[in-house]
Amino acid sequence: MRARLTYLYVCLTTAAAISLVAIAAVAPQQEPREWTVWGIALLLAACIASETRSVKMPGGTEVSVATIPHLVGAILLPAPLAAVVAGIGILLDGLSKRQSATKVVFNCANTAATVALAALVAQVLGVTGHGLVTSEWDGALRFFVVALIYYVVNNLVLAGVLTVSTGEHLWRTLLSNARSSAPPEVAVAIIGGLVAFMWVSHPFWLPAVAVPAIIAQATLEYVAASGLRAQQLEHQALHDLLTDLPNRGLLQRRLAQAIVDAGRENGHLALLMMDLDRFKDVNDTFGHHYGDLLLQEAGRRLTSALPDASTTIARVGGDEFAVLLPEATLEEADAMARQLLVVLGEPFALEQYDVSVGASVGIAAYPDHGADPGTLLRRADVAMYVAKRSGLGHAVYAMEQDEHSRDRLELAADLKRAIEHGELRLHYQPLVSLKTGRLEEVEALLRWQHPKRGLVPPGHFIPIAEETGMIVQIGRWVLEEACRQAVIWRERYPAERSVVMSVNISAKQVQQTALPAEVKEVLRATGMDPRLLKLEITESVAMENAEVNIATLWLLKGMGIRLAIDDFGTGYSSLGYLKRFPVETLKIDKVFVDGLGVHPEDSALIAAIIAFAHAVGLSTTAEGVEEAGQLAHLRELGADRVQGYFCSKPVPAEALDELLRTATPLLEGLDSRLKPVGQLRNDGARLPIALPPRAA
């Protein structure tokens, strides 16, 4: 449709040009024009030469010194001849640049019409030929009117074709062109009047006019370069350097304007905040170069998925992006969020690697969730974190989420202080052998003694530590403290020198290439025997970037450290990968232990895990054992160790001292006889528990 309108506009412009030239040809001449063949040739050469040196101004309008020969021709030549000379210059320039036929025809018609009209106005005002010299002071004013007519008509026609072809508003285009081109056009027009005056009064001085023409051209180029530089600086200030998307500042500016527009029309808008779920993993595993490639490709995908010019896609920091959807309802924003999750869920090809990261999207809408940019940005951010924690992919802001967000932010700030002020504690939970009933290992478990909240459950602060990156610092502290305590027990209780200390390693620690070196430093500093240290990683963490993790674990194994897969059965392990991991223990997740004696499939799964582990030379530990019946089932299935409240809750180090000092078994009656067993409480006392005999 726009192509047809553009074609029609070009035809109308051409018809107008022909009509103006025809009118000028039959219009009566007030006085004979002073011109010769060599003058026409000189003007034609000037037109051609000047067109090749046009300068694009910051607003996009092209300005050149071609205005000088155009106005000289309009004043000194008959109108039809002036139009033809100017048109030939444009034609030759267009052909040399291999422009399209439509563009060449339009430019020729526009120039011819503009010059012809300027020549007619000059004739009416009496500033043609010798009239330019003999006129009094008002002659300069009349010439200025001619130059103004030339500029206005030329720009009006150009703005018209831009409006028809692109849909831009006419007055907006005119205003933009005027801001960028009016001053230099006026300056060039004045030089045109000077040339015409010299031509008529002192023609032998015409070569000297080349000096101001050259100065004009140089000035135009300088102004254009300065304007371009200013535009570049403004662009850099408002756009992200990596992705070239709008940054937070430009997003806030556009969001503020969109809110004003929506408020004026009782409309809506939606703001989407999103981040890439595993961007940090890509950065830590492959390096920042690949992280940058991932961000650039994510920006391109978002731009391709949202081609609407009214939509703003911004990178607001790190791996976070924002999408402003003017006039969108919550339902439309929800549908768009689902679409973007699909787009970002596809694997990213980063040179020789294919990585899948996924995304989380939070949605806030005007006027439902806020009436100013700051509120909408914050609430969309809150919804995004809710989506990330829930694993649902996207979420719409709700008021209760905001309260949770403030609490979470306070907890994150308190956690940072907790590390500095020594508020973190380690509790220890025994792992008991089902063969001997004796304590065989101790797992170090992190606790936080908050000065106001009391004992904060790990599930409340561990996710915050992982998201903020504090888990690496905390993990190092846990490893050092656990090793230090193990050395104390080994020296204090020689009979229990073979007790193994188990420590959990987070995903971010595993992904650090420096992990083996850090562990080695901790062993050296604490004097810990590496053979009595067991590091546990979850099944899901082990399988993420499996090749890299295998290499890291083998380095740890080479130091004599024992390794275990935690929460086994809840991930998606490949047996092919699993046999390559240098682990010696599989820890069966509590979710399967809970179903023992209730769901036959849980018993079958645990039996399969134990059989597989023993077949490949691994031992097993069942987690979350809380009942005697579960213990009996695990004995029958052949599990090696158990861990859970049936044996002991996690307790402070001093509560384990008595057990280690006396070397008393935690489980008795593991043969065919039924004997009382004891459970260690937080206060160190023991509770009588009856253990069923093993089935024959």
URKARA-V333564 format. One line per field, one symbol per residue. phi: phi as a letter, one per 30 degrees, with the letter a starting at -180 (. if undefined). psi: psi as a letter, one per 40 degrees, with the letter a starting at -180 (. if undefined). burial: 1 if it has 9 or more other ideal C-beta (glycine too) atoms within 8 Angstrom, else 0. A space follows every 10 residues. Layout:
phi = ???
psi = ???
burial = ???
//
This chain:
phi = .ddddddddd dddddddddd dddddcdddd addcabdddd dddddddddd ddcdbddedj dcbbddeddd dddddcceed dedddddded ddddddchdd dddddddddd dddddddddd dddddicchd ddddddeddd ddddddddee dddedddddd dddddcidde dddddddddc ceeddddddd dddddddddd dbddceedde ddddddddde dddddddddd dddddddcbd ddcidecddd dddddddddd ddddchcbab bccbbddbdd dddddcjded dddddddddd dddddbdddd dccbcckhcc bbbccdicdd dddddddddd ddddddecdc hdccbcciab bcbbbccdcl bbeddddddd dddddddddd idjbacebed dddddddddd dddddddddd ciddbccbcd ccdddcicdc bbcdbdbbcd dcdidddedd cdedddddid dddddddedd dddddddddd ddbedcdcdc ccbdcddddd ddddeedddd ddeddcidde dccbccbddd ddddheddde dddddddddj ddbbcdhdjc cbdcdddedd ddcbbccdde dddeddicce dddddddddd ddeddciccb bccidbbddd dddddddjdd bbblddcadd bdedddeddd dchdddbbid cdccbdbbcd cdcjdccdbc cddddd
psi = dddddddddd dddddddddd dddddeiihd iiihiidddd dddddddddd defihhidee hhhieddddd ddddddiidd dddddddddd ddddddefii dddddddddd dddddddddd ddddeffibe dddeiadedd dddddddddd dddddddddd dddddeeihd dddddddddd eddddddddd dddddddddd dgdeeddddd dddddddddd dddddddddd dddddddeih ddeeiiaddd dddddddddd ddddefaiii hhhiihdfdd dddddeiddd dddddddddd ddddegehde hhhiheibfh iihhgieiid dddddddddd dddeeiihhg beihihdiih hihiihedei eidddddddd dddddddddd eediihhidd dddddddddd dddddddddd efeiihihhi hhhedeeihd ihhhhhihgh ddeahhided dddddddeee dddddddddd dddddddddd ddgddfeehh hhhhhidddd ehdedddddd dddddeehhd eehhhhiidd ddehfddddd dddddddeee iiiihifhee afihddddee hfiehhhhid ddddehedhd dddddddddd dddddefiii hhifheiddd ddddddefid iihadddiih iidddedddd defhidhife aeihiiiihh ideeiihhhh hiihi.
burial = 0100111011 0011011101 1111101000 0010100011 0011011101 1011101110 1011111111 1111111111 1111111111 1111100000 0111111111 1111111111 1110111110 1100100010 0111111011 1011111111 1111100001 0011011101 1101111111 1111111111 0000010010 0110011011 1011001101 1000000111 0010111101 1111110110 1110000111 1111111111 1110110001 1111111110 1110110000 1111110001 1111110101 0111011111 1011000101 0000111111 1111111011 0010111011 1111111100 0011111000 1101100100 1101111110 0011111111 1111001111 1111111111 0000010101 1111110101 1101111111 1111111011 0010010011 1111111111 1100110111 0110010101 0111111111 1111010111 0111111010 1111111111 1010001100 1111111110 1111110000 0110111011 1011000111 1111100111 1111101011 1111011101 1100111011 0010111111 0000001111 1001000011 101100
//
